[in-house]
Amino acid sequence: MVRLIYCMVVGLVFVSGCTTESGQSGNLSPTPLMDQSVPQVARDACLREVRSTTNNFDLTIIEMIYSEANSQVKVGVGRDRAPWQCTVSNSGIVANVMSLTDEGAL
C-alpha cells in the first residue's frame, strides 16, 4: 500500500506537521538536507568557527542548505552530536554561529 504524505514547507524551512492522504496528522521529522551546492570554503569556515567556539574537534556536518545570500550549515558536536547552526557567506565569511540545544533543559 502506498500512502502519500504532505508537509507544509515554506522556502526551505519545515513549518508544520504532516498529514497523510487520509487526513491523519503525524509528527514526521523532515529529512536533513545535504545540499552539495554549499561551497567547500563555506563548509570549512563553519567547521572552524564551531570548533573554535566549542573547543571540540569532534564535528560532523549534519545538514547544509544553499542560498545565494548566505548558506546554512548545521554541525553535530561531540559524541552526542549536539546541534549547532552556522550562517555563512558562500565566500566563507561566518555571519552567525549558535547552539541549537535547549540550554534551559541542561
C-alpha positions as CSV (number, residue, x, y, z in Angstrom):
1,M,0.0,0.0,0.0
2,V,1.3,3.5,-0.9
3,R,0.4,6.4,1.4
4,L,1.0,9.9,0.3
5,I,2.4,12.3,2.9
6,Y,2.0,16.0,2.7
7,C,4.1,18.5,4.7
8,M,3.9,22.3,4.8
9,V,7.2,23.8,3.7
10,V,7.9,27.5,3.2
11,G,11.0,28.1,1.2
12,L,13.5,25.5,2.7
13,V,12.0,25.6,6.2
14,F,9.7,22.9,7.5
15,V,6.9,24.8,9.3
16,S,4.2,22.3,10.3
17,G,3.2,18.7,10.9
18,C,2.5,16.4,8.1
19,T,-0.8,14.8,7.0
20,T,-1.4,11.6,5.2
21,E,-3.9,11.3,2.3
22,S,-6.4,10.1,4.8
23,G,-6.1,13.4,6.7
24,Q,-4.3,11.9,9.7
25,S,-1.8,14.2,11.3
26,G,1.7,12.9,12.1
27,N,4.9,14.3,13.5
28,L,7.2,13.2,10.8
29,S,10.7,14.7,11.1
30,P,11.9,16.3,7.9
31,T,14.9,14.6,6.3
32,P,18.1,16.7,6.7
33,L,19.1,18.4,3.5
34,M,22.7,17.9,2.3
35,D,22.8,20.5,-0.5
36,Q,26.1,19.9,-2.2
37,S,25.8,23.4,-3.7
38,V,27.2,24.8,-0.4
39,P,30.8,25.7,-1.4
40,Q,33.6,23.9,0.4
41,V,35.1,27.2,1.6
42,A,31.8,27.9,3.4
43,R,31.7,24.4,5.0
44,D,35.3,24.8,6.2
45,A,34.6,28.2,7.7
46,C,31.7,26.9,9.6
47,L,33.6,23.9,11.0
48,R,36.4,26.2,12.0
49,E,34.1,28.6,13.8
50,V,32.1,25.9,15.6
51,R,35.4,24.2,16.6
52,S,36.7,27.5,18.0
53,T,33.5,28.3,19.8
54,T,33.0,24.8,21.4
55,N,36.7,23.9,21.7
56,N,35.7,20.5,20.4
57,F,37.3,18.8,17.4
58,D,34.7,16.0,17.1
59,L,32.5,17.7,14.4
60,T,30.2,16.4,11.7
61,I,28.1,18.3,9.2
62,I,24.5,17.1,9.6
63,E,22.7,19.5,7.2
64,M,23.6,22.0,4.5
65,I,21.2,24.4,2.8
66,Y,22.4,26.6,0.0
67,S,21.2,30.2,-0.6
68,E,22.7,32.9,-2.9
69,A,22.9,35.3,0.0
70,N,24.1,33.1,2.9
71,S,24.1,29.3,3.3
72,Q,23.2,27.5,6.4
73,V,25.3,24.6,7.8
74,K,24.3,22.5,10.8
75,V,27.1,20.8,12.7
76,G,26.9,18.0,15.2
77,V,29.3,18.5,18.0
78,G,30.8,15.8,20.3
79,R,29.8,12.2,20.8
80,D,26.1,13.1,21.2
81,R,26.2,15.4,18.1
82,A,24.8,18.4,19.9
83,P,23.4,20.6,17.1
84,W,25.0,23.9,16.2
85,Q,24.0,26.2,13.3
86,C,26.2,28.4,11.2
87,T,25.2,31.1,8.8
88,V,28.0,31.7,6.3
89,S,28.5,33.6,3.0
90,N,29.4,31.4,0.1
91,S,32.9,33.1,0.1
92,G,33.4,31.7,3.7
93,I,32.6,34.7,5.9
94,V,30.7,33.5,9.0
95,A,27.8,35.7,9.9
96,N,26.5,33.8,12.9
97,V,27.1,30.6,14.9
98,M,24.8,29.4,17.6
99,S,23.9,26.3,19.6
100,L,20.5,24.8,18.8
101,T,20.4,22.9,22.1
102,D,17.7,23.7,24.6
103,E,20.1,25.0,27.2
104,G,17.2,25.7,29.6
105,A,16.8,21.9,30.0
106,L,20.5,21.4,30.9
